Amino acid sequence: MKTFSKSALIISTYNWPEALQLCLLSVLGQSVLPDEVIIADDGSTGQTAEVIEALRPMFPVKLVHVWQEDEGFQLSKIRNKAIATSSCDYIIQIDGDLILHKNFIKDHLSLSKRGTFVAGSRVLMNRELSEKMLSLRKSQVTPFQSGLGNFTNRFSIAWLSRYMADRYKTHDIFALRGCNMAFWREDLLRVNGYNEVFHGWGREDNEIAVRLLNSGLKKRAAKFAGVVFHIYHPEVDRGHCPKNEAYLTEALLNKTVYCGQGLHQYIAHVEPVRLTEREFAL
């Protein structure tokens, strides 16, 4: 497996501390840990901070809470702030409503390659299984248990993932999910990170993929690797999706590489080594 100076796991969350707790417990169960874990919090109440503080003593790596005021769904902005906070070479990105397979981090590091970014998928858990996992505070999922969908996404098979990485939908910008991606930090800096014109649910992950591809990178697939189990919840409001679709179409048509409102606005104001571990807010 490759080695890095540093790798960071960024976990986005909003007002679901019970799910975040399971996610963080599954991070603790990783066969290979990242060098730091950064919670990208889009305006949660104090309950989320309490969960993080309760788990902090259990973490053998730095656990950072990056928070911003709740001004509506601003996932792009909080991800940019979290990326700015990190000084790690490699950024692995997930959402806080996921339970990670024990080899999740190991798989992503194995798939990393200069000149590429990695896009994974997820396994959907039904409502019954999700409620059971939450009530029992259970952070381990077995691939054959009842209540799981997406059968082929449940398995971590190293040799098969290496074969599929450069063969599975490598040019399809819709064959990815922002809840399971990984990037070299220098590549995110090159394209100015996430585009903060995106408000509300949808397409910010596809748009950054378009700009990374336009910059000359290739997309690798985390297929039979980087396994995550998605805790059930009702669908979020998709009212902004038509506007976000228009932003994505614009990036495609204009072959955009760099967004105007992105990551660099925080880099100028952030010195990662000076941040407190509890919170960073702009």
MISE-168572 format. One record per atom (N, C-alpha, C, O): z, x, y. Coordinates in steps of 0.05 Angstrom, whole numbers, plus 5000, padded with zeros to 4 digits. Atoms other than C-alpha are relative to their C-alpha. Layout:
// MISE-168572
ZXY
...
This chain:
// MISE-168572
500050174976
500050005000
500050185025
501350395025
500149854976
498550245070
502750015014
504449835009
497649984985
504050465116
499349995030
497150075037
500550034972
504750335191
502450125015
504550165004
497849934983
508850595248
502049775002
504449804998
498450244998
511349895258
498449754995
496049745001
501350265003
509649175238
501949795010
504349815005
498450214990
512148545271
499149734988
496849694983
500650275009
512647835245
500849815023
503149815032
499550194978
511947315301
500049724989
498149644975
499650275011
514446615284
500249805024
502149815039
499950204979
512746045332
501649764991
501549684967
498350235007
517545455335
500449825024
500149905047
499350194979
519344835374
501849784988
500849614973
498150215006
525544405362
500049904971
500149664966
499650085028
525844415286
501750234988
500650384971
498349795010
531744875271
500450014970
500750224958
499650015030
532444635199
497750144986
498250284967
502349875012
525444855182
500050305006
499450464989
499949724993
526145505220
502150154983
501650384976
498049875017
532445655180
498850074973
499350304963
501349945026
528545605114
498050225003
497850404986
501949794996
523046025143
501350275002
500450464989
498649744997
527846575164
501350094974
501450334968
498849935026
531346555097
497850114981
498350304966
502249905017
524546655063
499150275010
498150434994
500549734989
523447255109
501950204987
501250424979
498049835012
529947545083
499450074971
500250274961
500749965028
527247475012
497550164995
496650174973
502549855003
521047895025
500350264984
502350404987
500049755015
519348464978
499650245019
500650465013
500349804979
517248855040
500649865027
499449665033
499350134975
520448695107
498350125023
497550355022
501249894976
517048765175
502150175015
504450165008
498149844985
520149245225
501549835020
503849905028
498650184982
521948665271
499049724996
496749684987
500750295001
521947905272
500449895028
502649925039
499950114973
520447555338
499549694998
497549604989
500350294999
521646805346
498749935027
499949975048
501450094976
516546525396
500649705004
499449534991
498850264998
520245905420
498949865025
499449945048
501450144978
516245405462
501849785012
501049565016
498350184984
522345085496
502049844984
502849634993
498050155017
527144875440
502749995014
503350145032
497250034990
534244645455
501750224987
500850384972
498249795009
540345065440
500450014970
501450214960
499650005029
540544865366
498350224987
499250344967
501649795011
534845345352
501250275004
501350444986
498649754994
538545915386
502450044981
503050264973
497749995017
544645745344
499250094972
500650254959
500949925027
540745805279
499350305000
500150444981
500749724999
537946475300
502450185001
502650384987
497649834997
544746745321
501650004974
502850204967
498650025025
547846505256
498850184978
500250294962
501449845020
542646875215
499750295008
499250464991
500449724990
542347505258
501550214984
500450414977
498549805015
547947865221
498950074972
499550284961
501149965027
544147785155
497450175001
496650274980
502649864998
537848125181
500350305002
501750405020
500049714999
536848855166
498150125021
498050365025
501949924979
531348885220
500649845025
502149645025
499550124974
531348695293
498949715000
496649664992
500750284998
531147935305
500249935029
502349935041
500250044971
528747755375
499349715005
497749594991
500650284992
528747065408
498750005027
499950065047
501650024975
523246975460
499749705006
498649554990
499950294994
524046305496
498749955027
498850115045
501050084974
520445935552
500849705004
501449564985
499350284993
521945275588
498049814986
495749874982
501750215013
519344645554
498449865022
499449695037
501850124981
513344455596
497649894985
495349914994
502250105017
509244125541
499250224980
500250444981
501049835021
505544445483
498550245012
496350205021
501349764989
504045155506
500350234980
501550444986
499849805022
503245545441
498750265008
499850485002
501349754992
498346045470
501850175018
501950415014
498349864982
503146235525
502350134986
502950374991
497649885013
509246345481
499250214980
500750404976
501049785018
505146745430
499450255017
500150475008
500649774984
502747195486
502650145009
502750385008
497449884992
509947305510
501350154977
502450364981
498949865023
512047475440
498550254993
499850464987
501649765005
506347955430
500750225021
500950455014
499349824979
508048275497
502750134995
503250375002
497349895006
515248365474
499950214979
501650394979
500149815023
513248745412
498450265008
496550255023
501449754997
511249475412
498850094973
498050324970
500949935026
509149455339
496950024998
495549905014
502949955003
502249685315
498649754989
496349694996
501350225015
500849075271
501749755004
504149755000
498750264994
502448345287
499249804978
496849744975
500550225019
503147825232
501249755012
503549755022
499450244985
503447125258
500349754982
498549704966
499750255015
506246485227
501349795017
502049845041
498550214987
509445825246
502649964986
503050044963
497350035011
516645645236
500549774981
502749714974
499750215020
515245065189
498850084973
497849924958
501049895025
513145525132
502150134984
504050254995
498449845019
516645805071
498150214989
495950144979
501849785008
513746485053
500450084971
502750104962
499949875026
512046744985
501350275003
501050405024
498549754998
516247364970
498250245007
499250445018
501849784994
510047814977
498349955024
496350095028
501650074977
507547515041
499450245018
497150305024
500349764982
508748125086
498550224985
496750344996
501349795016
506748605031
497049954997
495450135000
502850075002
500148235021
498550055026
496350175025
501449974975
498448235094
499650305007
497550385017
500249724994
499848975102
497950134982
496450314990
502049895018
495549115041
497249935008
495350095003
502750094992
489748725070
499250115028
496850095035
500649904973
490149055139
497950224999
497950394980
502149804998
484249475159
499050025028
498549825041
501049964973
482049775225
497349875003
495649884986
502550134994
476449385257
499949714989
497849594989
500050275011
478648725225
502649865009
504549985018
497650164999
483548155233
500049834975
498049804962
499750155025
486247735175
500749715005
502449655022
499550284998
486146985168
500849894973
499349924953
499150125025
490146625114
499949705000
498749585018
500050295003
491145915091
502949914995
504850065001
497350105005
497145485069
499949814976
497849714968
499650205021
499745045014
501749775012
503849825022
498650234989
501744345036
502149904980
501649864957
497850135015
508444065011
500149715008
499849655032
499850284992
509143315008
502749935012
504550105012
497550084986
514642925044
502450034982
504550134990
497750005018
519142854983
501050284994
503450344996
499249725005
519043594965
501250135025
503150275023
499149884975
519843795038
502949915006
504650085014
497350104995
525943345047
502150124981
504350184989
498249885019
529043624984
500650295007
502950375006
499649724993
527944345005
501850025025
503650205026
498449994975
530944205074
502949924995
504750055005
497350095006
536943835047
501650204984
504050234988
498749805017
538544374996
500050285013
501250465003
500349744987
536844935045
498950214981
499850434979
501249835020
532445224991
497550135011
495850005022
502249854988
527645765012
498150144980
496750334987
501849905021
523945914947
498549774988
499649574980
501850205011
517945524922
498650134976
497650354978
501549905023
514845604853
497349864999
497149625007
502750114997
507345494847
499449754984
497549604991
500750235017
507544964792
501949765004
501749574989
498250224997
512944514819
498649765013
496649795026
501250244991
511443794836
500249985031
502250075043
500050044971
509643614908
498450195016
498450195040
501749804986
504844174924
497049934998
496149824978
502950035000
497444124943
498750274999
499950474993
501649754996
491944644951
500650204977
501750424982
499249855024
492544924880
499350305002
501050474996
500849725001
488645574889
501350165022
501250415022
498649854979
492545754952
502950084993
504350205009
497249965008
499145794913
500650284989
502950344985
499649775017
498146464879
499450265015
497450285030
500449734989
498847184902
499150184977
500750254959
501249845021
494147604859
498750245013
496550205024
500849774983
493248304888
497050084995
495550105015
502749905005
486748514853
497949805009
495849875018
501950214992
483347844866
499949975030
497849925041
500050024971
485447834939
498450235012
497050195032
501649784990
482348524949
497049944997
495450015014
502850075005
475848264919
499049795019
496849805029
500850234983
475747624961
500150065030
498849925045
499449964972
477947935027
497550015018
497449905040
502549974984
470848105051
497849824990
495449874997
502050175012
467247555013
500549705006
498649545003
499350294997
470846895029
499849915029
501549965045
500350134974
468146535090
500550185024
501950115043
499349794980
468247165132
498749945027
499650055047
501350064975
463646865186
500849725010
499849635031
499350274994
466846175188
502550005018
504750065008
497749994981
471346115250
501949764995
504149765005
498250235006
474145455223
501550044974
503349894968
498549935024
476445775158
502350185006
502550414997
497649854992
482946005189
502049815011
501449585019
497850164988
489645745212
501850195015
502650405005
498349834984
493746025268
502850054989
504250234997
497449975013
499945935225
500150224980
502250284968
500149795020
497646505180
497850195007
495650184996
502049804991
493947075215
501450265005
503850285008
498949734994
494747815228
497950165015
495550145011
501749864981
491948285281
501250285005
503650325003
499149754987
492249005305
500649935029
499049805043
499250064973
495948965371
498050105021
497549975041
501949894982
490849405405
497549825003
496349815024
502250194998
485448895388
500749755016
499049655031
499150224983
489548335419
500050085029
499249925046
500149914972
490248745482
497150025010
496649965033
502849974992
482748865483
498849735009
497249735028
501250274993
481148115486
501949845018
501349615024
498050134983
487347945528
501549784986
502349584999
498350185015
490847565473
499049715000
496649665002
500750295001
491046805470
499249905028
500350005049
500950124975
487546395524
501849775007
502049574993
498050204992
492746005562
498949755014
500549595023
501150264990
487945475587
500449794978
500149554984
499650195022
489345155519
502849885003
504850025002
497550154999
494744625526
499849784979
497749674974
500050205021
496744145471
498850124974
498150364973
500749905026
494744205398
497050074999
495349935010
502649965010
488544535373
498250215013
497950235037
502349834995
483145075373
500650265015
498850425018
499449744988
486845645408
499750224980
499050454987
500349795021
486746015341
497150054995
496350284990
502949965004
479245905331
498850155024
497050325020
501149874976
477846125403
500650295001
498950455008
499449715000
481546785397
498450144978
497750374981
501649895021
477846895331
497150055010
496050265003
502649964989
471246795367
499950255018
498050415016
500049774982
473047305420
500450274985
499250474992
499749755017
475447815368
497450074986
496750304985
502649955013
468947735330
497950095020
496350285015
501949914979
464947795395
500650295009
498850425019
499349734992
468748445409
499250214979
499450454983
500949825021
465948735344
501750024976
501150164957
498350005024
471548595295
498749824979
497049664984
500750185022
470548275227
502549854990
504749954993
497850165011
474747735195
500350054970
498350034955
499449995028
478047855129
501749764992
503149645008
498650245009
480847295086
502450084983
502250254965
497749975017
487747275057
499849784979
501149574981
500450195022
485546904994
501350124975
500850354968
498349905021
490246974935
501950215010
502650414996
498149824987
494847334983
501149865025
499949675035
498850124976
499347175042
500649714997
499949555014
499650285008
501646535009
502349885017
504550015020
497950154986
505646035052
499949714992
497949604985
499650285008
508345345037
500849855025
502949915038
499650154975
507944845094
501849764996
501249584980
498150225001
513844375104
498849755014
497849775036
501350244990
511443665114
501249915027
503649915031
499250154976
511743335183
497749835009
495449895003
502250174989
507742785218
498250175018
499150375030
501949854983
501543025255
500849985029
501849785038
499449994971
502543235327
497949855016
495749795006
501950134982
499242905386
497550185004
497850415012
502549854997
491943125389
498449915024
495949935024
501450114977
490342815456
498550215016
496550145029
501449794985
488243485486
497850124984
496350304994
502049875018
483643655428
497250005012
495850215010
502849994989
477043445463
499750225021
497750365021
500249804980
478543895522
500150284987
498750464996
499849745013
480544465476
497550074984
496650304983
502549965014
474244365435
497950105020
496250275013
501949924980
470344455500
500450305007
498550455011
499449724994
473845125514
498950174977
497950394982
501149855023
472045355443
497050025001
495850234997
503050004998
464745145452
499150195022
497150335018
500749824978
464545535518
500150294991
498450454997
499749735011
467046165483
497750074981
496750304981
502249965019
461746085429
497450045014
495950235008
502649994986
455945965477
499850245017
497650365019
500149784981
457846505526
500650274987
500650485000
499349765014
459647015472
502350155014
502350405017
497849904985
466247115508
501750204984
502050174960
498249805012
470647725493
502749985012
504749994998
497549984985
475947715547
500649745014
498949635027
499250254985
479847115573
501550085026
502850295026
498849944974
482247095645
503049975001
504450125014
497150074999
489146795633
501250054973
501249884955
499149925027
492247165575
502350195000
504250185016
497849835007
496647715549
500850205022
503150265025
499449784982
496048245603
501849935023
503150105035
498250084978
499847845655
502950054994
504550085012
497349945008
506147975615
500550294994
502750394998
499749715006
504848695595
500950155025
502650335023
499249864975
505548905668
502949965007
504150135021
497250064993
512448595672
502050054977
504450014981
498349985023
515148745603
500150294990
498050424987
499649745013
517949395576
501649944974
504049914975
498850105024
519349205503
502750134992
504550004983
497649865009
524649735490
502449935017
504749995009
497850074982
528849465548
500949714997
502949635009
499350285003
529048745526
502649974984
503250134966
497850085017
535448435500
498949884975
496649784975
500950125025
535048185429
500249705000
499149574983
499550295000
537147485448
497749855011
496949645000
501950174986
531747255495
498350155020
499250345032
501749914978
525847405539
498649765011
497249614996
501250244988
523546875587
498850085027
500050235043
501349964974
518646895646
499849745014
498849735037
